[in-house]
Amino acid sequence: MVMKDLIRDLARIKRMLFVVGGGACVSEMYCDGETEPEFHGEWSMVESESWHLHMNVAQVKCAQFVEAEDHGAPVLYYVRFADEAEETLLRAYFPNPYLDDNDKRVDFQPEKLKVFEKLRDRYAGQPGVVFVKRPKEE
């Protein structure tokens, strides 16, 4: 139930960037923040105005709240859902406190970071959910 609640909370955030996959091909989609995911058995469906995704929640073995150093913005904040083999299924990027809605650098916006921190504090430590900090990849 934790993963379903987490997916539901993420889909309700305006300008969440959902990135499907983690390998040689990925798909990126912004959420309008008014999305109410549907759950049918093991499957979740997140639908926005012009796209949707399906994910088998039973295949999600862990979710990581990630704070990662980056080249474009000083830090990225996201949730990474992975399967038993640690393969990335889905990443959900929070609106970045160092970027505006056009992905241009701006002064730090603490209200955007609070959205990440609130959900991280609610979910990290629950079964299958952790918080990790990642250094910049060279």
N, C-alpha and C positions, 0 to 999 in steps of 0.2 A: 504494500500500500504506500510505502514511503516514496517509491519512484513515481507512482501515479500522482501523488500530491505534489511532488517536485515539478513534474512536467506541467501540471495544471497551473502552478504558480508562475513558472517561467513563461508560459504562453500568454499570460495576462499582462506582461510587461511590454509597454510600447517601445518599439525600436530594438527589440531583441533580435539578434542575428542568429538564425539557426543554420548550422553547417552540417550537412548530411555526409557521412563518410569521413575517412581520414587518410585515404591512400592516394593513388594516382589520379583519382577523379572525385571531386567533391561538388556539392551543390549548395549555394548560399541563398537564404531567403529571409527577409525582414518580416517580423511579426507586427501586426497593427495594434497589439495590446488589448484587443477586444475579443480574443479568441478563447473559446471554451473547448478544450480537447474532449474528444469522445473516446470511450473505452468500450471495447467489445471483446470480452474474454481476455486473452493475453495481449491483444493489439490495442495500441493507442493511435489516434488520428488527430493531428494538429493541422488546422486549416486556417488560412488567411485569405485575403481578398483574391489573390491571383495564384495561389499555390496550396499544396497540402503535402503532408508526409505521414507515413505509417511506420510504426516501430513496434516490434514485439517486445513488450516490457519484460516478459519472462526471460528474455535473453540478456537483459541488462544485469550484470553482476556487480557493478560498482558505479558510483557517480563521484566525481572529484570536483570540488569547488577549487578553481585554479586562479592564482595570482601569478602572472608570468611577465617577466621583463620582455620588452619588444623593441624593434628598431623604429617603427613609425610613431607609436604613442609610447610614453615611458613604461606603461603597464597595461596589460590586457586582463580582463576579468571575465571568467566564463565557467560553465559547468560542462564537464566531459563525461559522457556516458560510454561505458565500455562493456564488452562481453567477457566471457570466461577466459578467453585467450588474450585479454587486454587490448583487443582491437577496438579502435574508436568507432562507435556507431553514430553518435551525434554530439555536437558541441553547440552550446547556447551562449553567445557572447552578450554580456550586459552592455548597455549604453556606456561608452567610455567617458570617464570624467575629465579626460584631457582632450576630447574631440567634440566638435559641434555635430549637428545632424547631417552635415555635408562632409564629415570626416576631416575637417580642417582643425589644426591645433588651436586650442584656446586655453585660457587660464583654468586652473583646476576648479572643477565644479563638484563640491562635496556632496550635494544632494544625489548625484548619480552614483557615487561610491556607496552611499547609505543603502541603496537598493540591493547591491551585491552583499553588503555586510549583514543586512537584515535576514536574507535568505540563507546565507552561509551559517549564521549563528543559529538559525532555526533547524537546519538539516545536518550540518557536519556533526559527526558523532553518532548519528542514528545508524542502524544496520546498513552496511554497504555504502555509506557516504563519508567522505573524508575531505579535508582541506589541505592543499599543497601549494608551496611557493616554488616557482621554477625560474632559474636564472636565464638570461638571454642566451639563445642558441647562436653560436658563431658559424 
